[in-house]
């Protein structure tokens, strides 16, 4: 069975992906027009994926990329804080 994140993410066109980026971005967090131009207009990204925020608390936007794809997704501030915690940390 596919991981839950794989089931929830939706493939978008580049135009749709940009629309989601522009809708959810905040300049204060570094998601600027210049960032878009540098990482998406000037690179050969072929596939774009989007996972909508699960809840209103999931308000931290992230983009993960590999050589050919980009995935825009959201985390809550709590999940962001725990992202690099080692298993069993209290």
PyMOL commands that set and color helices and strands:
alter all, ss='L'
color gray80, all
select helices_A, chain A and resi 4-8+14-24+27-29+33-41+77-81
alter helices_A, ss='H'
color red, helices_A
select strands_A, chain A and resi 10-12+47-50+60-65+69-75
alter strands_A, ss='S'
color yellow, strands_A
deselect
rebuild
show_as cartoon
